[in-house]
Amino acid sequence: METIEQLATSFVASAAFGILFNAPKKSLIKCGTVGTIGWLVYFWMESSGVDAVGATISAAFFVAFTSQFFARAYKTPIIIFSVAGIIPLVPGGLAYDAMRNFVENDYNTAISLAARAFMISGAIAIGLVFSEVINQIIKNARRVQS
């Protein structure tokens, strides 16, 4: 039951951000699907004992991969799917807790949380870039074979 709640929430969050991002109405379901796939990968890996940073890299990779697929299939810019799909992975709550601890003068906890939020944010960027690198390698390999 918890998994269904997690997936539904990630779908709604991604689709709603698609609305805020002015994504075309016909792509909102796809934006939600991309976010759900990313969160499913993250949730499954973290439940399996993988560190949040590693799970985030993998989830961001799948978000970018799925975004590339939808962008090609529906002839839509990839940014529409990747930005909306990455939203469930953003460590907003962690960053909030870090800032709250700074305000409460609990600097050791605050620095620990801020470093973790920074690493997760970097993991998102690494996952997105890694997917694009793999995509470019595949494109170049196809071009050479032709």
C-alpha positions as CSV (number, residue, x, y, z in Angstrom):
1,M,0.0,0.0,0.0
2,E,2.9,2.4,0.8
3,T,4.3,1.8,-2.7
4,I,1.0,2.8,-4.3
5,E,0.9,6.0,-2.2
6,Q,4.5,6.8,-3.1
7,L,3.8,6.3,-6.8
8,A,0.6,8.3,-6.8
9,T,2.2,11.2,-5.0
10,S,5.2,11.3,-7.3
11,F,2.9,11.2,-10.3
12,V,0.8,14.1,-9.0
13,A,3.9,16.1,-8.1
14,S,5.5,15.7,-11.5
15,A,2.3,16.4,-13.4
16,A,1.5,19.4,-11.2
17,F,5.0,20.8,-11.8
18,G,4.4,20.3,-15.5
19,I,1.4,22.6,-15.2
20,L,3.5,25.2,-13.4
21,F,6.2,24.8,-16.0
22,N,3.6,25.4,-18.8
23,A,4.1,22.0,-20.4
24,P,1.6,21.2,-23.1
25,K,-1.6,19.7,-21.8
26,K,-1.1,16.6,-23.9
27,S,2.2,15.9,-22.2
28,L,1.2,16.2,-18.6
29,I,0.4,12.5,-18.2
30,K,3.8,11.7,-19.7
31,C,5.5,14.2,-17.3
32,G,3.8,12.4,-14.4
33,T,4.9,9.0,-15.8
34,V,8.5,10.1,-16.0
35,G,8.4,11.3,-12.4
36,T,6.8,8.1,-11.3
37,I,9.4,6.0,-13.0
38,G,12.2,8.0,-11.4
39,W,10.7,7.8,-8.0
40,L,10.0,4.0,-8.4
41,V,13.6,3.4,-9.1
42,Y,14.7,5.6,-6.2
43,F,12.2,4.1,-3.8
44,W,13.0,0.5,-4.8
45,M,16.8,1.0,-4.5
46,E,16.6,2.8,-1.2
47,S,14.3,0.1,0.2
48,S,16.9,-2.4,-0.9
49,G,19.5,-0.7,1.2
50,V,21.3,1.4,-1.4
51,D,22.5,4.8,-0.2
52,A,20.3,7.8,-1.2
53,V,23.1,9.2,-3.3
54,G,23.5,6.1,-5.4
55,A,19.7,5.6,-5.6
56,T,19.4,9.2,-6.8
57,I,22.0,8.8,-9.5
58,S,20.2,5.7,-10.9
59,A,16.8,7.3,-10.6
60,A,18.0,10.5,-12.4
61,F,19.5,8.3,-15.1
62,F,16.1,6.6,-15.7
63,V,14.3,10.0,-15.6
64,A,16.6,11.3,-18.4
65,F,16.4,8.0,-20.3
66,T,12.6,8.0,-20.2
67,S,12.5,11.7,-21.1
68,Q,14.6,11.1,-24.1
69,F,12.3,8.3,-25.2
70,F,9.2,10.4,-24.8
71,A,10.8,13.4,-26.5
72,R,11.6,11.3,-29.6
73,A,8.3,9.5,-29.6
74,Y,6.1,12.5,-29.2
75,K,8.4,15.1,-30.9
76,T,8.5,17.3,-27.8
77,P,11.5,19.0,-26.2
78,I,13.2,16.8,-23.7
79,I,13.3,19.5,-21.1
80,I,9.6,19.3,-20.6
81,F,9.8,15.7,-19.4
82,S,13.1,15.8,-17.5
83,V,12.4,18.9,-15.4
84,A,9.0,17.7,-14.4
85,G,10.2,14.2,-13.8
86,I,13.2,15.2,-11.6
87,I,11.0,17.1,-9.1
88,P,10.3,14.1,-6.8
89,L,14.0,13.5,-6.4
90,V,14.9,17.1,-5.3
91,P,16.0,17.1,-1.7
92,G,13.9,20.0,-0.6
93,G,12.9,18.6,2.8
94,L,16.6,17.8,3.6
95,A,17.7,21.4,2.6
96,Y,14.9,22.8,4.8
97,D,16.0,20.7,7.8
98,A,19.6,21.9,7.2
99,M,18.5,25.5,7.2
100,R,16.3,25.0,10.3
101,N,19.3,23.5,12.2
102,F,21.5,26.5,11.2
103,V,18.9,28.8,12.6
104,E,18.7,26.8,15.8
105,N,22.5,27.0,16.1
106,D,22.9,23.2,15.7
107,Y,25.8,23.6,13.3
108,N,27.0,20.0,13.3
109,T,23.7,18.6,12.3
110,A,23.1,21.5,9.9
111,I,26.4,20.9,8.1
112,S,25.8,17.2,7.9
113,L,22.3,17.7,6.4
114,A,23.5,20.4,4.0
115,A,26.3,18.2,2.8
116,R,23.9,15.3,2.2
117,A,21.5,17.7,0.3
118,F,24.4,18.9,-1.8
119,M,25.5,15.4,-2.6
120,I,22.0,14.3,-3.6
121,S,21.7,17.5,-5.8
122,G,25.0,16.6,-7.5
123,A,23.8,13.0,-7.9
124,I,20.8,14.3,-9.9
125,A,23.1,16.3,-12.2
126,I,25.4,13.3,-12.6
127,G,22.5,11.0,-13.5
128,L,21.1,13.4,-16.1
129,V,24.5,14.0,-17.7
130,F,25.4,10.3,-17.7
131,S,22.2,9.5,-19.5
132,E,23.0,12.1,-22.1
133,V,26.5,10.9,-22.6
134,I,25.2,7.3,-23.2
135,N,22.7,8.7,-25.6
136,Q,25.4,10.6,-27.6
137,I,27.6,7.5,-27.7
138,I,24.8,5.5,-29.1
139,K,24.0,8.2,-31.7
140,N,27.6,8.4,-32.8
141,A,27.9,4.6,-33.0
142,R,24.8,4.5,-35.2
143,R,26.2,7.3,-37.4
144,V,29.5,5.4,-37.9
145,Q,27.7,2.2,-38.8
146,S,25.5,3.9,-41.5
